[in-house]
Amino acid sequence: MPTLAELGLPEESALTIEGRIERANMMGTHLVREMHGRERPVCHSFWATGLWLILGAIAVVIAVAVVASLV
């Protein structure tokens, strides 16, 4: 049976038990820190706000293009 290294997978890959445990641990740690106020929820972070602004700008450009094509 091939090892993880032979398959090209790092030990913390999502395809291994160790990787799944590590990811579950990171998620749990994030949730606990969020509950205690040491981390901001992702939906309230600055980069999420920036992504929403970019999405809004794209929507405006598409809306203008649709209106211009109808006129």
C-alpha beads as a LAMMPS data file, in Angstrom:
LAMMPS data file: protein, C-alpha beads

71 atoms
70 bonds

1 atom types
1 bond types

-500.0 500.0 xlo xhi
-500.0 500.0 ylo yhi
-500.0 500.0 zlo zhi

Masses

1 110.0

Atoms # bond

1 1 1 0.000 0.000 0.000
2 1 1 1.482 3.414 -0.954
3 1 1 2.303 5.918 1.769
4 1 1 1.020 9.495 1.887
5 1 1 4.369 10.805 0.654
6 1 1 4.282 8.430 -2.319
7 1 1 0.813 9.692 -3.203
8 1 1 1.992 13.288 -2.935
9 1 1 -0.324 14.078 -0.002
10 1 1 0.861 16.088 2.984
11 1 1 0.141 14.572 6.371
12 1 1 -2.455 17.269 7.092
13 1 1 -4.364 16.604 3.840
14 1 1 -8.171 16.565 4.013
15 1 1 -7.957 13.017 2.670
16 1 1 -6.287 11.721 5.833
17 1 1 -7.700 11.189 9.311
18 1 1 -4.961 13.396 10.768
19 1 1 -5.896 16.207 8.395
20 1 1 -9.573 15.978 9.259
21 1 1 -8.812 16.043 12.975
22 1 1 -6.511 19.048 12.499
23 1 1 -9.169 20.961 10.545
24 1 1 -11.843 20.147 13.137
25 1 1 -9.492 21.397 15.849
26 1 1 -8.840 24.658 13.966
27 1 1 -12.576 25.208 13.458
28 1 1 -13.320 24.548 17.130
29 1 1 -10.554 26.906 18.213
30 1 1 -11.894 29.608 15.888
31 1 1 -15.438 29.238 17.267
32 1 1 -14.259 29.408 20.893
33 1 1 -12.149 32.506 20.209
34 1 1 -15.087 34.072 18.392
35 1 1 -17.410 33.418 21.351
36 1 1 -14.906 34.997 23.773
37 1 1 -14.472 38.038 21.539
38 1 1 -10.847 37.356 20.624
39 1 1 -11.624 36.912 16.910
40 1 1 -14.117 38.553 14.610
41 1 1 -16.662 36.425 12.787
42 1 1 -15.786 36.029 9.102
43 1 1 -18.957 37.817 7.983
44 1 1 -17.848 40.924 9.950
45 1 1 -14.236 41.053 8.822
46 1 1 -12.791 43.788 6.662
47 1 1 -12.004 41.528 3.717
48 1 1 -15.600 40.227 3.674
49 1 1 -16.824 43.828 3.460
50 1 1 -14.459 44.430 0.565
51 1 1 -15.757 41.366 -1.247
52 1 1 -19.336 42.589 -0.813
53 1 1 -18.331 45.969 -2.259
54 1 1 -16.717 44.289 -5.264
55 1 1 -19.816 42.134 -5.763
56 1 1 -22.019 45.242 -5.605
57 1 1 -19.854 47.039 -8.167
58 1 1 -20.076 44.064 -10.532
59 1 1 -23.863 43.994 -10.102
60 1 1 -24.055 47.717 -10.938
61 1 1 -21.927 47.240 -14.067
62 1 1 -24.115 44.346 -15.212
63 1 1 -27.288 46.343 -14.529
64 1 1 -25.962 49.315 -16.533
65 1 1 -24.987 46.985 -19.403
66 1 1 -28.467 45.420 -19.453
67 1 1 -30.198 48.797 -19.407
68 1 1 -27.884 50.108 -22.145
69 1 1 -28.613 47.079 -24.330
70 1 1 -32.376 47.642 -23.989
71 1 1 -32.202 51.318 -24.994

Bonds

1 1 1 2
2 1 2 3
3 1 3 4
4 1 4 5
5 1 5 6
6 1 6 7
7 1 7 8
8 1 8 9
9 1 9 10
10 1 10 11
11 1 11 12
12 1 12 13
13 1 13 14
14 1 14 15
15 1 15 16
16 1 16 17
17 1 17 18
18 1 18 19
19 1 19 20
20 1 20 21
21 1 21 22
22 1 22 23
23 1 23 24
24 1 24 25
25 1 25 26
26 1 26 27
27 1 27 28
28 1 28 29
29 1 29 30
30 1 30 31
31 1 31 32
32 1 32 33
33 1 33 34
34 1 34 35
35 1 35 36
36 1 36 37
37 1 37 38
38 1 38 39
39 1 39 40
40 1 40 41
41 1 41 42
42 1 42 43
43 1 43 44
44 1 44 45
45 1 45 46
46 1 46 47
47 1 47 48
48 1 48 49
49 1 49 50
50 1 50 51
51 1 51 52
52 1 52 53
53 1 53 54
54 1 54 55
55 1 55 56
56 1 56 57
57 1 57 58
58 1 58 59
59 1 59 60
60 1 60 61
61 1 61 62
62 1 62 63
63 1 63 64
64 1 64 65
65 1 65 66
66 1 66 67
67 1 67 68
68 1 68 69
69 1 69 70
70 1 70 71
